[in-house]
Amino acid sequence: MDINDLRAIVTVVSLLTFLGVVWWAYGVKSNKKRFEEAAMLPFSDEEADWAELGLDRNGKRKAS
């Protein structure tokens, strides 16, 4: 076994790992809702801060 055999093995293992992650992220339907909720996390805090300050989504004061 020389260095080229080791490189080939590492390449195949890396490809299989990548394909496994892609399958897990896009192929498993039960993850969809959880990923959608996680994608909205950066915006949920911001909206709560705006409401607390009495601002709309554009940062303008809400009409009272």
N, CA, C and O atoms as a GROMACS GRO file, in nm:
protein
  256
    1MET      N    1   0.086  -0.117   0.000
    1MET     CA    2   0.000   0.000   0.000
    1MET      C    3   0.090   0.123   0.000
    1MET      O    4   0.172   0.143   0.090
    2ASP      N    5   0.074   0.205  -0.100
    2ASP     CA    6   0.152   0.328  -0.107
    2ASP      C    7   0.060   0.449  -0.084
    2ASP      O    8  -0.058   0.434  -0.055
    3ILE      N    9   0.118   0.567  -0.097
    3ILE     CA   10   0.044   0.691  -0.068
    3ILE      C   11  -0.075   0.710  -0.163
    3ILE      O   12  -0.176   0.766  -0.123
    4ASN      N   13  -0.063   0.664  -0.286
    4ASN     CA   14  -0.173   0.680  -0.382
    4ASN      C   15  -0.294   0.596  -0.343
    4ASN      O   16  -0.407   0.640  -0.363
    5ASP      N   17  -0.272   0.478  -0.288
    5ASP     CA   18  -0.384   0.396  -0.239
    5ASP      C   19  -0.455   0.467  -0.123
    5ASP      O   20  -0.578   0.469  -0.116
    6LEU      N   21  -0.376   0.524  -0.034
    6LEU     CA   22  -0.433   0.597   0.079
    6LEU      C   23  -0.514   0.718   0.031
    6LEU      O   24  -0.622   0.745   0.083
    7ARG      N   25  -0.462   0.790  -0.068
    7ARG     CA   26  -0.533   0.904  -0.123
    7ARG      C   27  -0.666   0.861  -0.187
    7ARG      O   28  -0.767   0.929  -0.172
    8ALA      N   29  -0.666   0.749  -0.256
    8ALA     CA   30  -0.788   0.699  -0.319
    8ALA      C   31  -0.891   0.662  -0.213
    8ALA      O   32  -1.009   0.692  -0.228
    9ILE      N   33  -0.847   0.597  -0.106
    9ILE     CA   34  -0.938   0.558   0.001
    9ILE      C   35  -0.998   0.681   0.068
    9ILE      O   36  -1.119   0.686   0.094
   10VAL      N   37  -0.915   0.781   0.097
   10VAL     CA   38  -0.963   0.903   0.160
   10VAL      C   39  -1.062   0.975   0.068
   10VAL      O   40  -1.162   1.029   0.116
   11THR      N   41  -1.037   0.975  -0.062
   11THR     CA   42  -1.128   1.039  -0.156
   11THR      C   43  -1.263   0.969  -0.158
   11THR      O   44  -1.367   1.035  -0.157
   12VAL      N   45  -1.265   0.838  -0.160
   12VAL     CA   46  -1.390   0.762  -0.162
   12VAL      C   47  -1.466   0.782  -0.031
   12VAL      O   48  -1.588   0.801  -0.034
   13VAL      N   49  -1.397   0.779   0.081
   13VAL     CA   50  -1.463   0.800   0.211
   13VAL      C   51  -1.520   0.941   0.219
   13VAL      O   52  -1.630   0.960   0.270
   14SER      N   53  -1.446   1.038   0.170
   14SER     CA   54  -1.496   1.177   0.171
   14SER      C   55  -1.619   1.193   0.084
   14SER      O   56  -1.714   1.260   0.123
   15LEU      N   57  -1.619   1.132  -0.034
   15LEU     CA   58  -1.735   1.138  -0.123
   15LEU      C   59  -1.856   1.073  -0.057
   15LEU      O   60  -1.966   1.128  -0.061
   16LEU      N   61  -1.838   0.958   0.004
   16LEU     CA   62  -1.950   0.889   0.071
   16LEU      C   63  -2.003   0.972   0.189
   16LEU      O   64  -2.123   0.976   0.212
   17THR      N   65  -1.913   1.036   0.262
   17THR     CA   66  -1.956   1.122   0.372
   17THR      C   67  -2.036   1.240   0.320
   17THR      O   68  -2.141   1.273   0.376
   18PHE      N   69  -1.988   1.303   0.214
   18PHE     CA   70  -2.060   1.415   0.154
   18PHE      C   71  -2.198   1.371   0.106
   18PHE      O   72  -2.296   1.440   0.134
   19LEU      N   73  -2.207   1.260   0.037
   19LEU     CA   74  -2.337   1.211  -0.011
   19LEU      C   75  -2.430   1.178   0.105
   19LEU      O   76  -2.550   1.199   0.096
   20GLY      N   77  -2.375   1.127   0.214
   20GLY     CA   78  -2.456   1.098   0.332
   20GLY      C   79  -2.514   1.224   0.394
   20GLY      O   80  -2.630   1.226   0.434
   21VAL      N   81  -2.434   1.329   0.401
   21VAL     CA   82  -2.483   1.456   0.456
   21VAL      C   83  -2.589   1.516   0.365
   21VAL      O   84  -2.691   1.566   0.414
   22VAL      N   85  -2.569   1.511   0.235
   22VAL     CA   86  -2.668   1.563   0.140
   22VAL      C   87  -2.798   1.484   0.152
   22VAL      O   88  -2.906   1.543   0.153
   23TRP      N   89  -2.789   1.352   0.162
   23TRP     CA   90  -2.910   1.271   0.177
   23TRP      C   91  -2.982   1.306   0.308
   23TRP      O   92  -3.105   1.317   0.309
   24TRP      N   93  -2.907   1.322   0.416
   24TRP     CA   94  -2.967   1.355   0.545
   24TRP      C   95  -3.036   1.491   0.540
   24TRP      O   96  -3.145   1.506   0.595
   25ALA      N   97  -2.973   1.589   0.476
   25ALA     CA   98  -3.029   1.724   0.474
   25ALA      C   99  -3.149   1.736   0.381
   25ALA      O  100  -3.246   1.804   0.415
   26TYR      N  101  -3.144   1.672   0.266
   26TYR     CA  102  -3.250   1.690   0.167
   26TYR      C  103  -3.342   1.570   0.151
   26TYR      O  104  -3.453   1.584   0.101
   27GLY      N  105  -3.298   1.454   0.191
   27GLY     CA  106  -3.375   1.333   0.165
   27GLY      C  107  -3.468   1.292   0.277
   27GLY      O  108  -3.569   1.226   0.252
   28VAL      N  109  -3.437   1.328   0.398
   28VAL     CA  110  -3.518   1.288   0.513
   28VAL      C  111  -3.627   1.392   0.534
   28VAL      O  112  -3.597   1.506   0.572
   29LYS      N  113  -3.750   1.356   0.509
   29LYS     CA  114  -3.862   1.451   0.514
   29LYS      C  115  -3.889   1.504   0.655
   29LYS      O  116  -3.939   1.615   0.670
   30SER      N  117  -3.857   1.428   0.757
   30SER     CA  118  -3.886   1.472   0.894
   30SER      C  119  -3.800   1.592   0.935
   30SER      O  120  -3.832   1.660   1.032
   31ASN      N  121  -3.692   1.617   0.864
   31ASN     CA  122  -3.605   1.730   0.897
   31ASN      C  123  -3.655   1.862   0.839
   31ASN      O  124  -3.609   1.968   0.883
   32LYS      N  125  -3.746   1.859   0.744
   32LYS     CA  126  -3.786   1.980   0.673
   32LYS      C  127  -3.840   2.087   0.767
   32LYS      O  128  -3.796   2.202   0.762
   33LYS      N  129  -3.935   2.052   0.853
   33LYS     CA  130  -3.994   2.150   0.944
   33LYS      C  131  -3.889   2.209   1.038
   33LYS      O  132  -3.886   2.330   1.063
   34ARG      N  133  -3.803   2.124   1.090
   34ARG     CA  134  -3.699   2.169   1.183
   34ARG      C  135  -3.602   2.264   1.114
   34ARG      O  136  -3.562   2.365   1.173
   35PHE      N  137  -3.564   2.234   0.990
   35PHE     CA  138  -3.472   2.321   0.916
   35PHE      C  139  -3.539   2.454   0.880
   35PHE      O  140  -3.473   2.558   0.883
   36GLU      N  141  -3.668   2.452   0.847
   36GLU     CA  142  -3.738   2.576   0.816
   36GLU      C  143  -3.748   2.666   0.939
   36GLU      O  144  -3.730   2.788   0.929
   37GLU      N  145  -3.774   2.608   1.054
   37GLU     CA  146  -3.778   2.686   1.178
   37GLU      C  147  -3.640   2.743   1.211
   37GLU      O  148  -3.629   2.858   1.253
   38ALA      N  149  -3.537   2.663   1.192
   38ALA     CA  150  -3.401   2.710   1.219
   38ALA      C  151  -3.362   2.823   1.123
   38ALA      O  152  -3.288   2.914   1.161
   39ALA      N  153  -3.410   2.816   1.001
   39ALA     CA  154  -3.377   2.920   0.902
   39ALA      C  155  -3.440   3.054   0.940
   39ALA      O  156  -3.387   3.158   0.902
   40MET      N  157  -3.549   3.052   1.013
   40MET     CA  158  -3.617   3.176   1.051
   40MET      C  159  -3.568   3.234   1.184
   40MET      O  160  -3.609   3.344   1.220
   41LEU      N  161  -3.483   3.165   1.255
   41LEU     CA  162  -3.436   3.212   1.385
   41LEU      C  163  -3.370   3.350   1.381
   41LEU      O  164  -3.396   3.431   1.470
   42PRO      N  165  -3.288   3.382   1.284
   42PRO     CA  166  -3.228   3.516   1.284
   42PRO      C  167  -3.331   3.628   1.273
   42PRO      O  168  -3.306   3.739   1.320
   43PHE      N  169  -3.445   3.601   1.214
   43PHE     CA  170  -3.546   3.705   1.194
   43PHE      C  171  -3.645   3.714   1.309
   43PHE      O  172  -3.703   3.821   1.330
   44SER      N  173  -3.665   3.609   1.384
   44SER     CA  174  -3.763   3.611   1.492
   44SER      C  175  -3.724   3.709   1.602
   44SER      O  176  -3.809   3.781   1.653
   45ASP      N  177  -3.599   3.713   1.639
   45ASP     CA  178  -3.552   3.803   1.742
   45ASP      C  179  -3.564   3.948   1.695
   45ASP      O  180  -3.603   4.036   1.772
   46GLU      N  181  -3.532   3.972   1.571
   46GLU     CA  182  -3.536   4.106   1.515
   46GLU      C  183  -3.679   4.161   1.516
   46GLU      O  184  -3.700   4.277   1.550
   47GLU      N  185  -3.775   4.079   1.479
   47GLU     CA  186  -3.915   4.124   1.478
   47GLU      C  187  -3.963   4.156   1.618
   47GLU      O  188  -4.039   4.251   1.637
   48ALA      N  189  -3.921   4.079   1.717
   48ALA     CA  190  -3.960   4.106   1.855
   48ALA      C  191  -3.900   4.239   1.902
   48ALA      O  192  -3.966   4.315   1.973
   49ASP      N  193  -3.776   4.267   1.862
   49ASP     CA  194  -3.713   4.394   1.899
   49ASP      C  195  -3.785   4.511   1.834
   49ASP      O  196  -3.807   4.613   1.899
   50TRP      N  197  -3.823   4.496   1.708
   50TRP     CA  198  -3.895   4.604   1.638
   50TRP      C  199  -4.029   4.632   1.706
   50TRP      O  200  -4.065   4.748   1.726
   51ALA      N  201  -4.102   4.526   1.741
   51ALA     CA  202  -4.233   4.543   1.804
   51ALA      C  203  -4.217   4.612   1.940
   51ALA      O  204  -4.299   4.696   1.977
   52GLU      N  205  -4.112   4.577   2.011
   52GLU     CA  206  -4.089   4.639   2.142
   52GLU      C  207  -4.061   4.789   2.130
   52GLU      O  208  -4.100   4.866   2.217
   53LEU      N  209  -3.995   4.829   2.023
   53LEU     CA  210  -3.964   4.970   2.000
   53LEU      C  211  -4.076   5.044   1.928
   53LEU      O  212  -4.068   5.166   1.912
   54GLY      N  213  -4.180   4.973   1.886
   54GLY     CA  214  -4.290   5.036   1.816
   54GLY      C  215  -4.258   5.068   1.671
   54GLY      O  216  -4.310   5.164   1.615
   55LEU      N  217  -4.170   4.985   1.610
   55LEU     CA  218  -4.131   5.008   1.471
   55LEU      C  219  -4.190   4.901   1.381
   55LEU      O  220  -4.218   4.789   1.426
   56ASP      N  221  -4.209   4.935   1.252
   56ASP     CA  222  -4.253   4.835   1.156
   56ASP      C  223  -4.131   4.765   1.098
   56ASP      O  224  -4.019   4.787   1.144
   57ARG      N  225  -4.152   4.681   0.998
   57ARG     CA  226  -4.042   4.604   0.941
   57ARG      C  227  -3.938   4.691   0.870
   57ARG      O  228  -3.824   4.647   0.852
   58ASN      N  229  -3.974   4.810   0.831
   58ASN     CA  230  -3.882   4.899   0.762
   58ASN      C  231  -3.807   4.989   0.860
   58ASN      O  232  -3.726   5.071   0.817
   59GLY      N  233  -3.834   4.976   0.988
   59GLY     CA  234  -3.767   5.058   1.087
   59GLY      C  235  -3.833   5.192   1.109
   59GLY      O  236  -3.775   5.280   1.173
   60LYS      N  237  -3.954   5.211   1.058
   60LYS     CA  238  -4.027   5.338   1.073
   60LYS      C  239  -4.125   5.324   1.190
   60LYS      O  240  -4.171   5.214   1.221
   61ARG      N  241  -4.154   5.434   1.252
   61ARG     CA  242  -4.251   5.434   1.363
   61ARG      C  243  -4.388   5.394   1.313
   61ARG      O  244  -4.433   5.439   1.208
   62LYS      N  245  -4.455   5.308   1.390
   62LYS     CA  246  -4.592   5.268   1.356
   62LYS      C  247  -4.687   5.384   1.383
   62LYS      O  248  -4.672   5.459   1.480
   63ALA      N  249  -4.785   5.395   1.296
   63ALA     CA  250  -4.886   5.499   1.316
   63ALA      C  251  -4.973   5.461   1.435
   63ALA      O  252  -5.021   5.348   1.444
   64SER      N  253  -4.992   5.554   1.527
   64SER     CA  254  -5.071   5.526   1.648
   64SER      C  255  -5.213   5.569   1.630
   64SER      O  256  -5.294   5.553   1.722
   0.00000   0.00000   0.00000
